[in-house]
């Protein structure tokens, strides 16, 4: 990596994406609110002790973005914090549930795209 890229990553942060996760964006947003603007270690502890199903996806994503920052951009893991994290809706699969009298109800199976950015505190 060039020196300019390393400096830019320290200013703007290191980002990782998790796409097409089969969980509703609304459920992911609840857990993201718990860890936003927290240092990496407490955020990881929160995710490990949260019983929500989105927590394991976010834990994996957090470990990935920290590994990217440490290995690719030579940042110190003790100084990292979650500067930005958000979820946006992915594609929705539509399914049909048969009900009485020959009718049907639509089932929406939602998916999410999750983005997480870490920066180094100075």
Rosetta constraint file for C-alpha pairs under 8 A:
AtomPair CA 1 CA 5 HARMONIC 6.44 0.50
AtomPair CA 1 CA 6 HARMONIC 7.01 0.50
AtomPair CA 1 CA 72 HARMONIC 7.83 0.50
AtomPair CA 2 CA 6 HARMONIC 6.58 0.50
AtomPair CA 3 CA 7 HARMONIC 6.28 0.50
AtomPair CA 4 CA 8 HARMONIC 6.06 0.50
AtomPair CA 5 CA 9 HARMONIC 6.10 0.50
AtomPair CA 6 CA 10 HARMONIC 6.40 0.50
AtomPair CA 6 CA 73 HARMONIC 5.43 0.50
AtomPair CA 6 CA 74 HARMONIC 7.91 0.50
AtomPair CA 7 CA 11 HARMONIC 6.43 0.50
AtomPair CA 8 CA 12 HARMONIC 5.92 0.50
AtomPair CA 8 CA 13 HARMONIC 7.62 0.50
AtomPair CA 9 CA 13 HARMONIC 4.77 0.50
AtomPair CA 9 CA 14 HARMONIC 5.76 0.50
AtomPair CA 9 CA 73 HARMONIC 6.96 0.50
AtomPair CA 10 CA 14 HARMONIC 7.54 0.50
AtomPair CA 10 CA 73 HARMONIC 7.77 0.50
AtomPair CA 10 CA 75 HARMONIC 7.64 0.50
AtomPair CA 10 CA 119 HARMONIC 6.36 0.50
AtomPair CA 10 CA 120 HARMONIC 6.38 0.50
AtomPair CA 11 CA 119 HARMONIC 7.34 0.50
AtomPair CA 12 CA 119 HARMONIC 7.03 0.50
AtomPair CA 13 CA 83 HARMONIC 7.86 0.50
AtomPair CA 13 CA 117 HARMONIC 5.99 0.50
AtomPair CA 13 CA 118 HARMONIC 5.32 0.50
AtomPair CA 13 CA 119 HARMONIC 4.40 0.50
AtomPair CA 13 CA 120 HARMONIC 7.33 0.50
AtomPair CA 14 CA 65 HARMONIC 6.74 0.50
AtomPair CA 14 CA 68 HARMONIC 7.18 0.50
AtomPair CA 14 CA 69 HARMONIC 5.85 0.50
AtomPair CA 14 CA 117 HARMONIC 5.39 0.50
AtomPair CA 14 CA 118 HARMONIC 5.44 0.50
AtomPair CA 14 CA 119 HARMONIC 6.55 0.50
AtomPair CA 15 CA 65 HARMONIC 6.27 0.50
AtomPair CA 15 CA 115 HARMONIC 7.06 0.50
AtomPair CA 15 CA 116 HARMONIC 5.65 0.50
AtomPair CA 15 CA 117 HARMONIC 4.27 0.50
AtomPair CA 15 CA 118 HARMONIC 6.64 0.50
AtomPair CA 16 CA 61 HARMONIC 7.05 0.50
AtomPair CA 16 CA 64 HARMONIC 7.18 0.50
AtomPair CA 16 CA 65 HARMONIC 5.35 0.50
AtomPair CA 16 CA 115 HARMONIC 5.95 0.50
AtomPair CA 16 CA 116 HARMONIC 5.56 0.50
AtomPair CA 16 CA 117 HARMONIC 6.55 0.50
AtomPair CA 17 CA 61 HARMONIC 7.49 0.50
AtomPair CA 17 CA 113 HARMONIC 7.18 0.50
AtomPair CA 17 CA 114 HARMONIC 5.71 0.50
AtomPair CA 17 CA 115 HARMONIC 4.55 0.50
AtomPair CA 17 CA 116 HARMONIC 6.53 0.50
AtomPair CA 18 CA 61 HARMONIC 6.84 0.50
AtomPair CA 18 CA 113 HARMONIC 5.77 0.50
AtomPair CA 18 CA 114 HARMONIC 5.04 0.50
AtomPair CA 18 CA 115 HARMONIC 6.43 0.50
AtomPair CA 19 CA 90 HARMONIC 7.64 0.50
AtomPair CA 19 CA 112 HARMONIC 6.44 0.50
AtomPair CA 19 CA 113 HARMONIC 4.29 0.50
AtomPair CA 19 CA 114 HARMONIC 6.24 0.50
AtomPair CA 20 CA 90 HARMONIC 6.09 0.50
AtomPair CA 20 CA 91 HARMONIC 7.54 0.50
AtomPair CA 20 CA 111 HARMONIC 5.64 0.50
AtomPair CA 20 CA 112 HARMONIC 5.50 0.50
AtomPair CA 20 CA 113 HARMONIC 5.74 0.50
AtomPair CA 21 CA 111 HARMONIC 5.34 0.50
AtomPair CA 21 CA 112 HARMONIC 5.12 0.50
AtomPair CA 21 CA 113 HARMONIC 6.53 0.50
AtomPair CA 22 CA 109 HARMONIC 7.63 0.50
AtomPair CA 22 CA 110 HARMONIC 6.47 0.50
AtomPair CA 22 CA 111 HARMONIC 4.46 0.50
AtomPair CA 22 CA 112 HARMONIC 6.55 0.50
AtomPair CA 23 CA 27 HARMONIC 7.15 0.50
AtomPair CA 23 CA 28 HARMONIC 7.32 0.50
AtomPair CA 23 CA 54 HARMONIC 7.32 0.50
AtomPair CA 23 CA 110 HARMONIC 6.20 0.50
AtomPair CA 23 CA 111 HARMONIC 5.14 0.50
AtomPair CA 23 CA 112 HARMONIC 6.22 0.50
AtomPair CA 24 CA 28 HARMONIC 6.62 0.50
AtomPair CA 24 CA 89 HARMONIC 7.72 0.50
AtomPair CA 24 CA 109 HARMONIC 7.82 0.50
AtomPair CA 24 CA 110 HARMONIC 5.15 0.50
AtomPair CA 24 CA 111 HARMONIC 5.52 0.50
AtomPair CA 24 CA 112 HARMONIC 6.20 0.50
AtomPair CA 25 CA 29 HARMONIC 6.06 0.50
AtomPair CA 25 CA 87 HARMONIC 6.12 0.50
AtomPair CA 25 CA 88 HARMONIC 6.43 0.50
AtomPair CA 25 CA 89 HARMONIC 5.80 0.50
AtomPair CA 25 CA 110 HARMONIC 7.57 0.50
AtomPair CA 25 CA 111 HARMONIC 6.83 0.50
AtomPair CA 25 CA 112 HARMONIC 5.30 0.50
AtomPair CA 25 CA 113 HARMONIC 7.93 0.50
AtomPair CA 26 CA 30 HARMONIC 6.73 0.50
AtomPair CA 27 CA 31 HARMONIC 7.17 0.50
AtomPair CA 27 CA 54 HARMONIC 6.87 0.50
AtomPair CA 28 CA 32 HARMONIC 6.27 0.50
AtomPair CA 28 CA 54 HARMONIC 5.42 0.50
AtomPair CA 28 CA 55 HARMONIC 7.93 0.50
AtomPair CA 28 CA 87 HARMONIC 7.04 0.50
AtomPair CA 29 CA 33 HARMONIC 6.22 0.50
AtomPair CA 29 CA 86 HARMONIC 7.20 0.50
AtomPair CA 29 CA 87 HARMONIC 6.45 0.50
AtomPair CA 30 CA 34 HARMONIC 7.06 0.50
AtomPair CA 31 CA 35 HARMONIC 7.08 0.50
AtomPair CA 31 CA 47 HARMONIC 7.99 0.50
AtomPair CA 31 CA 52 HARMONIC 7.44 0.50
AtomPair CA 31 CA 54 HARMONIC 6.88 0.50
AtomPair CA 31 CA 55 HARMONIC 6.63 0.50
AtomPair CA 32 CA 36 HARMONIC 6.10 0.50
AtomPair CA 32 CA 85 HARMONIC 6.76 0.50
AtomPair CA 32 CA 86 HARMONIC 7.04 0.50
AtomPair CA 34 CA 43 HARMONIC 7.97 0.50
AtomPair CA 34 CA 46 HARMONIC 7.66 0.50
AtomPair CA 35 CA 43 HARMONIC 5.20 0.50
AtomPair CA 35 CA 46 HARMONIC 7.29 0.50
AtomPair CA 35 CA 47 HARMONIC 7.95 0.50
AtomPair CA 35 CA 82 HARMONIC 7.44 0.50
AtomPair CA 36 CA 82 HARMONIC 5.99 0.50
AtomPair CA 36 CA 83 HARMONIC 6.92 0.50
AtomPair CA 36 CA 84 HARMONIC 6.73 0.50
AtomPair CA 36 CA 85 HARMONIC 6.48 0.50
AtomPair CA 37 CA 81 HARMONIC 6.37 0.50
AtomPair CA 37 CA 82 HARMONIC 5.01 0.50
AtomPair CA 37 CA 83 HARMONIC 5.24 0.50
AtomPair CA 37 CA 84 HARMONIC 7.11 0.50
AtomPair CA 38 CA 42 HARMONIC 6.81 0.50
AtomPair CA 38 CA 43 HARMONIC 5.93 0.50
AtomPair CA 38 CA 81 HARMONIC 5.55 0.50
AtomPair CA 38 CA 82 HARMONIC 5.66 0.50
AtomPair CA 38 CA 83 HARMONIC 7.82 0.50
AtomPair CA 39 CA 43 HARMONIC 6.19 0.50
AtomPair CA 39 CA 79 HARMONIC 7.50 0.50
AtomPair CA 39 CA 80 HARMONIC 6.01 0.50
AtomPair CA 39 CA 81 HARMONIC 3.92 0.50
AtomPair CA 39 CA 82 HARMONIC 6.21 0.50
AtomPair CA 40 CA 44 HARMONIC 6.03 0.50
AtomPair CA 40 CA 62 HARMONIC 7.95 0.50
AtomPair CA 40 CA 77 HARMONIC 7.68 0.50
AtomPair CA 40 CA 78 HARMONIC 7.57 0.50
AtomPair CA 40 CA 80 HARMONIC 5.95 0.50
AtomPair CA 40 CA 81 HARMONIC 5.16 0.50
AtomPair CA 40 CA 82 HARMONIC 6.56 0.50
AtomPair CA 41 CA 45 HARMONIC 6.28 0.50
AtomPair CA 41 CA 78 HARMONIC 7.81 0.50
AtomPair CA 42 CA 46 HARMONIC 6.14 0.50
AtomPair CA 43 CA 47 HARMONIC 6.24 0.50
AtomPair CA 44 CA 48 HARMONIC 6.19 0.50
AtomPair CA 44 CA 59 HARMONIC 6.48 0.50
AtomPair CA 44 CA 62 HARMONIC 7.51 0.50
AtomPair CA 45 CA 49 HARMONIC 6.35 0.50
AtomPair CA 46 CA 50 HARMONIC 6.06 0.50
AtomPair CA 47 CA 55 HARMONIC 5.28 0.50
AtomPair CA 47 CA 56 HARMONIC 7.16 0.50
AtomPair CA 47 CA 58 HARMONIC 7.33 0.50
AtomPair CA 47 CA 59 HARMONIC 5.98 0.50
AtomPair CA 48 CA 55 HARMONIC 7.18 0.50
AtomPair CA 48 CA 56 HARMONIC 7.53 0.50
AtomPair CA 48 CA 59 HARMONIC 7.25 0.50
AtomPair CA 50 CA 55 HARMONIC 6.32 0.50
AtomPair CA 51 CA 55 HARMONIC 7.18 0.50
AtomPair CA 53 CA 57 HARMONIC 7.82 0.50
AtomPair CA 54 CA 58 HARMONIC 6.33 0.50
AtomPair CA 55 CA 59 HARMONIC 5.98 0.50
AtomPair CA 56 CA 60 HARMONIC 6.28 0.50
AtomPair CA 57 CA 61 HARMONIC 6.29 0.50
AtomPair CA 58 CA 62 HARMONIC 5.98 0.50
AtomPair CA 59 CA 63 HARMONIC 6.23 0.50
AtomPair CA 60 CA 64 HARMONIC 6.25 0.50
AtomPair CA 61 CA 65 HARMONIC 6.24 0.50
AtomPair CA 61 CA 116 HARMONIC 7.50 0.50
AtomPair CA 62 CA 66 HARMONIC 6.18 0.50
AtomPair CA 62 CA 116 HARMONIC 7.30 0.50
AtomPair CA 63 CA 67 HARMONIC 6.12 0.50
AtomPair CA 64 CA 68 HARMONIC 6.20 0.50
AtomPair CA 65 CA 69 HARMONIC 6.23 0.50
AtomPair CA 65 CA 116 HARMONIC 7.33 0.50
AtomPair CA 65 CA 117 HARMONIC 7.22 0.50
AtomPair CA 65 CA 118 HARMONIC 7.11 0.50
AtomPair CA 66 CA 70 HARMONIC 6.16 0.50
AtomPair CA 66 CA 77 HARMONIC 6.84 0.50
AtomPair CA 66 CA 80 HARMONIC 7.84 0.50
AtomPair CA 66 CA 118 HARMONIC 7.29 0.50
AtomPair CA 67 CA 71 HARMONIC 5.85 0.50
AtomPair CA 67 CA 72 HARMONIC 7.93 0.50
AtomPair CA 68 CA 72 HARMONIC 5.42 0.50
AtomPair CA 68 CA 73 HARMONIC 7.18 0.50
AtomPair CA 69 CA 73 HARMONIC 5.16 0.50
AtomPair CA 69 CA 74 HARMONIC 6.45 0.50
AtomPair CA 69 CA 75 HARMONIC 5.67 0.50
AtomPair CA 69 CA 77 HARMONIC 7.87 0.50
AtomPair CA 69 CA 118 HARMONIC 7.80 0.50
AtomPair CA 70 CA 74 HARMONIC 4.81 0.50
AtomPair CA 70 CA 75 HARMONIC 4.81 0.50
AtomPair CA 70 CA 76 HARMONIC 6.23 0.50
AtomPair CA 70 CA 77 HARMONIC 6.40 0.50
AtomPair CA 71 CA 75 HARMONIC 7.78 0.50
AtomPair CA 75 CA 79 HARMONIC 7.95 0.50
AtomPair CA 75 CA 80 HARMONIC 7.79 0.50
AtomPair CA 75 CA 120 HARMONIC 6.97 0.50
AtomPair CA 76 CA 80 HARMONIC 6.79 0.50
AtomPair CA 76 CA 120 HARMONIC 7.45 0.50
AtomPair CA 79 CA 120 HARMONIC 5.33 0.50
AtomPair CA 79 CA 121 HARMONIC 5.45 0.50
AtomPair CA 79 CA 122 HARMONIC 7.73 0.50
AtomPair CA 80 CA 118 HARMONIC 6.18 0.50
AtomPair CA 80 CA 119 HARMONIC 5.49 0.50
AtomPair CA 80 CA 120 HARMONIC 4.46 0.50
AtomPair CA 80 CA 121 HARMONIC 6.25 0.50
AtomPair CA 81 CA 118 HARMONIC 5.43 0.50
AtomPair CA 81 CA 119 HARMONIC 5.70 0.50
AtomPair CA 81 CA 120 HARMONIC 6.42 0.50
AtomPair CA 81 CA 121 HARMONIC 7.17 0.50
AtomPair CA 82 CA 116 HARMONIC 7.26 0.50
AtomPair CA 82 CA 117 HARMONIC 5.97 0.50
AtomPair CA 82 CA 118 HARMONIC 4.48 0.50
AtomPair CA 82 CA 119 HARMONIC 6.58 0.50
AtomPair CA 83 CA 117 HARMONIC 5.78 0.50
AtomPair CA 83 CA 118 HARMONIC 5.26 0.50
AtomPair CA 83 CA 119 HARMONIC 5.98 0.50
AtomPair CA 84 CA 115 HARMONIC 7.97 0.50
AtomPair CA 84 CA 116 HARMONIC 5.82 0.50
AtomPair CA 84 CA 117 HARMONIC 5.00 0.50
AtomPair CA 84 CA 118 HARMONIC 6.88 0.50
AtomPair CA 85 CA 114 HARMONIC 7.52 0.50
AtomPair CA 85 CA 115 HARMONIC 5.57 0.50
AtomPair CA 85 CA 116 HARMONIC 4.30 0.50
AtomPair CA 85 CA 117 HARMONIC 6.15 0.50
AtomPair CA 86 CA 114 HARMONIC 6.03 0.50
AtomPair CA 86 CA 115 HARMONIC 5.54 0.50
AtomPair CA 86 CA 116 HARMONIC 6.71 0.50
AtomPair CA 87 CA 112 HARMONIC 6.55 0.50
AtomPair CA 87 CA 113 HARMONIC 5.68 0.50
AtomPair CA 87 CA 114 HARMONIC 4.47 0.50
AtomPair CA 87 CA 115 HARMONIC 6.29 0.50
AtomPair CA 88 CA 112 HARMONIC 5.86 0.50
AtomPair CA 88 CA 113 HARMONIC 5.27 0.50
AtomPair CA 88 CA 114 HARMONIC 6.52 0.50
AtomPair CA 89 CA 110 HARMONIC 7.49 0.50
AtomPair CA 89 CA 111 HARMONIC 6.16 0.50
AtomPair CA 89 CA 112 HARMONIC 4.66 0.50
AtomPair CA 89 CA 113 HARMONIC 6.06 0.50
AtomPair CA 90 CA 110 HARMONIC 7.03 0.50
AtomPair CA 90 CA 111 HARMONIC 4.83 0.50
AtomPair CA 90 CA 112 HARMONIC 4.57 0.50
AtomPair CA 90 CA 113 HARMONIC 5.69 0.50
AtomPair CA 91 CA 110 HARMONIC 6.67 0.50
AtomPair CA 91 CA 111 HARMONIC 5.89 0.50
AtomPair CA 91 CA 112 HARMONIC 7.66 0.50
AtomPair CA 92 CA 108 HARMONIC 6.34 0.50
AtomPair CA 92 CA 109 HARMONIC 5.59 0.50
AtomPair CA 92 CA 110 HARMONIC 4.55 0.50
AtomPair CA 92 CA 111 HARMONIC 6.09 0.50
AtomPair CA 93 CA 108 HARMONIC 5.91 0.50
AtomPair CA 93 CA 109 HARMONIC 5.00 0.50
AtomPair CA 93 CA 110 HARMONIC 6.45 0.50
AtomPair CA 94 CA 106 HARMONIC 6.64 0.50
AtomPair CA 94 CA 107 HARMONIC 5.77 0.50
AtomPair CA 94 CA 108 HARMONIC 4.90 0.50
AtomPair CA 94 CA 109 HARMONIC 6.26 0.50
AtomPair CA 95 CA 106 HARMONIC 5.80 0.50
AtomPair CA 95 CA 107 HARMONIC 4.92 0.50
AtomPair CA 95 CA 108 HARMONIC 6.43 0.50
AtomPair CA 95 CA 109 HARMONIC 7.55 0.50
AtomPair CA 96 CA 104 HARMONIC 6.24 0.50
AtomPair CA 96 CA 105 HARMONIC 5.80 0.50
AtomPair CA 96 CA 106 HARMONIC 4.83 0.50
AtomPair CA 96 CA 107 HARMONIC 5.84 0.50
AtomPair CA 97 CA 104 HARMONIC 5.44 0.50
AtomPair CA 97 CA 105 HARMONIC 5.09 0.50
AtomPair CA 97 CA 106 HARMONIC 6.15 0.50
AtomPair CA 97 CA 107 HARMONIC 6.62 0.50
AtomPair CA 98 CA 102 HARMONIC 7.16 0.50
AtomPair CA 98 CA 103 HARMONIC 6.18 0.50
AtomPair CA 98 CA 104 HARMONIC 4.38 0.50
AtomPair CA 98 CA 105 HARMONIC 6.42 0.50
AtomPair CA 99 CA 103 HARMONIC 5.43 0.50
AtomPair CA 99 CA 104 HARMONIC 5.22 0.50
AtomPair CA 99 CA 105 HARMONIC 6.90 0.50
AtomPair CA 100 CA 104 HARMONIC 7.85 0.50
